[in-house]
Amino acid sequence: MNTIRKFAGIIWLALGAYAGYFSITSIGLPKFTSGLAGNQSDMVFGIIMLFILTPLIVGSLVTFGYYALTGEYNRED
């Protein structure tokens, strides 16, 4: 079971990296740049996505993956 947890840690780290890339390139920056072109609601959503949601999502996924890789969730039975 501990091996599965370590493998899950690798998956969570990869998901964190992918989520960061996806949320910046596909959601955050396009909304932010369309907001600069004149759509105010897109700019607000882009700022929220880039500076609030992306760090929360990526930080939590990477932290969970790091703890799973280092063995913080290992059971000692």
DADAKA-V557655 format. One record per residue. N is the residue number from 1. RES is the residue in three letters. SS is DSSP state (a for helix, b for strand, c for the rest). Layout:
BEGIN
n,res,ss
N,RES,SS
N,RES,SS
END
This chain:
BEGIN
n,res,ss
1,MET,c
2,ASN,a
3,THR,a
4,ILE,a
5,ARG,a
6,LYS,a
7,PHE,a
8,ALA,a
9,GLY,a
10,ILE,a
11,ILE,a
12,TRP,a
13,LEU,a
14,ALA,a
15,LEU,a
16,GLY,a
17,ALA,a
18,TYR,a
19,ALA,a
20,GLY,a
21,TYR,a
22,PHE,a
23,SER,a
24,ILE,a
25,THR,a
26,SER,a
27,ILE,a
28,GLY,a
29,LEU,a
30,PRO,a
31,LYS,a
32,PHE,a
33,THR,a
34,SER,a
35,GLY,a
36,LEU,a
37,ALA,c
38,GLY,c
39,ASN,c
40,GLN,a
41,SER,a
42,ASP,a
43,MET,a
44,VAL,a
45,PHE,a
46,GLY,a
47,ILE,a
48,ILE,a
49,MET,a
50,LEU,a
51,PHE,a
52,ILE,a
53,LEU,a
54,THR,a
55,PRO,a
56,LEU,a
57,ILE,a
58,VAL,a
59,GLY,a
60,SER,a
61,LEU,a
62,VAL,a
63,THR,a
64,PHE,a
65,GLY,a
66,TYR,a
67,TYR,a
68,ALA,a
69,LEU,a
70,THR,a
71,GLY,c
72,GLU,c
73,TYR,c
74,ASN,c
75,ARG,c
76,GLU,c
77,ASP,c
END
